[in-house]
Amino acid sequence: MKSHSKKDPYSGELFIPIRSNQKFANRSNQIAWNNSKARAKRNAKKPTDHILDKNRTVLIQVLGNKNERIRSKDFLRGAGFSFGHYCQCIKADDIIYQLVYDYAIADNKDGTYTIKKFISR
């Protein structure tokens, strides 16, 4: 039986695999490879995640202990809210809500926005 060597994608070293589906020379290289892929993914999402987290913090502060509040666009901008960054949109009772994680914001079309804690059904 002839053995074929493979090249480790993380370190570039040649090795003889023990299993037919073995891709890495050792477990440390596999962990390092997966960590570098996860780090690259986190770094790519970091700018957007930072804005979404800031938006959520602003909505939490605006709501306080209330279930619903109406605030002007200028107020929200002044608090640091970044319009245009949302997780998803939903339509409920003919109102379009933009969701920032578990908080909903809806444009009232008069320069104000309704903010609510969103509870999924």
One Martini backbone bead per residue (centre of mass of N, CA, C, O) as a GRO file, in nm:
protein
  121
    1MET     BB    1   0.095   0.037   0.024
    2LYS     BB    2   0.052   0.369  -0.062
    3SER     BB    3   0.164   0.672   0.060
    4HIS     BB    4   0.022   0.998   0.103
    5SER     BB    5   0.087   1.319   0.106
    6LYS     BB    6   0.010   1.618   0.284
    7LYS     BB    7  -0.101   1.956   0.314
    8ASP     BB    8  -0.107   2.184   0.547
    9PRO     BB    9  -0.309   2.473   0.554
   10TYR     BB   10  -0.159   2.620   0.791
   11SER     BB   11   0.168   2.535   0.778
   12GLY     BB   12   0.261   2.359   0.504
   13GLU     BB   13   0.312   2.084   0.590
   14LEU     BB   14   0.413   1.765   0.553
   15PHE     BB   15   0.200   1.465   0.568
   16ILE     BB   16   0.081   1.159   0.703
   17PRO     BB   17  -0.214   1.029   0.705
   18ILE     BB   18  -0.427   0.835   0.907
   19ARG     BB   19  -0.670   0.948   0.766
   20SER     BB   20  -0.861   1.013   0.483
   21ASN     BB   21  -0.981   1.306   0.622
   22GLN     BB   22  -0.715   1.437   0.679
   23LYS     BB   23  -0.585   1.790   0.692
   24PHE     BB   24  -0.407   1.784   0.949
   25ALA     BB   25  -0.125   1.722   1.132
   26ASN     BB   26  -0.276   1.858   1.384
   27ARG     BB   27  -0.479   1.989   1.628
   28SER     BB   28  -0.347   2.272   1.652
   29ASN     BB   29  -0.385   2.352   1.354
   30GLN     BB   30  -0.692   2.330   1.350
   31ILE     BB   31  -0.750   2.540   1.567
   32ALA     BB   32  -0.597   2.778   1.437
   33TRP     BB   33  -0.761   2.780   1.175
   34ASN     BB   34  -1.044   2.826   1.304
   35ASN     BB   35  -0.967   3.086   1.457
   36SER     BB   36  -0.892   3.255   1.203
   37LYS     BB   37  -1.170   3.239   1.071
   38ALA     BB   38  -1.333   3.363   1.306
   39ARG     BB   39  -1.177   3.630   1.321
   40ALA     BB   40  -1.239   3.727   1.033
   41LYS     BB   41  -1.546   3.734   1.071
   42ARG     BB   42  -1.557   3.932   1.309
   43ASN     BB   43  -1.401   4.167   1.167
   44ALA     BB   44  -1.611   4.205   0.935
   45LYS     BB   45  -1.861   4.264   1.151
   46LYS     BB   46  -1.778   4.490   1.355
   47PRO     BB   47  -1.896   4.762   1.249
   48THR     BB   48  -2.198   4.673   1.252
   49ASP     BB   49  -2.216   4.567   1.544
   50HIS     BB   50  -2.150   4.838   1.676
   51ILE     BB   51  -2.398   4.992   1.572
   52LEU     BB   52  -2.617   4.800   1.681
   53ASP     BB   53  -2.536   4.827   1.977
   54LYS     BB   54  -2.581   5.131   1.996
   55ASN     BB   55  -2.878   5.132   1.914
   56ARG     BB   56  -2.975   4.955   2.150
   57THR     BB   57  -2.880   5.141   2.377
   58VAL     BB   58  -3.055   5.381   2.298
   59LEU     BB   59  -3.333   5.237   2.321
   60ILE     BB   60  -3.308   5.164   2.618
   61GLN     BB   61  -3.277   5.455   2.724
   62VAL     BB   62  -3.540   5.570   2.606
   63LEU     BB   63  -3.741   5.371   2.745
   64GLY     BB   64  -3.665   5.244   2.999
   65ASN     BB   65  -3.969   5.159   3.181
   66LYS     BB   66  -4.111   5.157   2.919
   67ASN     BB   67  -4.300   5.028   2.640
   68GLU     BB   68  -4.338   5.324   2.510
   69ARG     BB   69  -4.204   5.563   2.267
   70ILE     BB   70  -4.171   5.907   2.155
   71ARG     BB   71  -3.936   6.030   1.909
   72SER     BB   72  -3.724   6.220   1.755
   73LYS     BB   73  -3.488   6.223   1.521
   74ASP     BB   74  -3.298   6.425   1.661
   75PHE     BB   75  -3.283   6.282   1.930
   76LEU     BB   76  -3.167   6.013   1.827
   77ARG     BB   77  -2.915   6.130   1.695
   78GLY     BB   78  -2.806   6.267   1.956
   79ALA     BB   79  -2.784   5.974   2.100
   80GLY     BB   80  -2.657   5.782   1.840
   81PHE     BB   81  -2.842   5.704   1.622
   82SER     BB   82  -2.842   5.478   1.332
   83PHE     BB   83  -2.974   5.505   1.045
   84GLY     BB   84  -2.987   5.190   0.856
   85HIS     BB   85  -2.946   4.994   1.117
   86TYR     BB   86  -3.064   4.663   1.097
   87CYS     BB   87  -3.185   4.334   1.128
   88GLN     BB   88  -3.505   4.386   1.070
   89CYS     BB   89  -3.830   4.350   0.917
   90ILE     BB   90  -4.173   4.435   1.006
   91LYS     BB   91  -4.531   4.363   0.990
   92ALA     BB   92  -4.769   4.536   1.208
   93ASP     BB   93  -5.060   4.672   1.179
   94ASP     BB   94  -4.952   4.841   0.921
   95ILE     BB   95  -4.659   4.844   1.046
   96ILE     BB   96  -4.323   4.935   1.011
   97TYR     BB   97  -4.055   4.756   1.154
   98GLN     BB   98  -3.748   4.806   1.300
   99LEU     BB   99  -3.492   4.589   1.408
  100VAL     BB  100  -3.298   4.583   1.722
  101TYR     BB  101  -3.323   4.301   1.793
  102ASP     BB  102  -3.549   4.363   2.075
  103TYR     BB  103  -3.614   4.632   1.907
  104ALA     BB  104  -3.855   4.878   1.800
  105ILE     BB  105  -3.894   5.091   1.500
  106ALA     BB  106  -4.115   5.364   1.393
  107ASP     BB  107  -4.237   5.558   1.143
  108ASN     BB  108  -4.469   5.841   1.167
  109LYS     BB  109  -4.429   6.071   0.932
  110ASP     BB  110  -4.352   6.342   1.150
  111GLY     BB  111  -4.046   6.304   1.282
  112THR     BB  112  -4.126   6.045   1.435
  113TYR     BB  113  -4.074   5.771   1.679
  114THR     BB  114  -4.149   5.443   1.760
  115ILE     BB  115  -4.077   5.268   2.066
  116LYS     BB  116  -4.015   4.912   2.128
  117LYS     BB  117  -4.054   4.621   2.275
  118PHE     BB  118  -3.984   4.311   2.138
  119ILE     BB  119  -4.223   4.040   2.100
  120SER     BB  120  -4.230   3.735   2.013
  121ARG     BB  121  -4.473   3.494   1.867
   0.00000   0.00000   0.00000
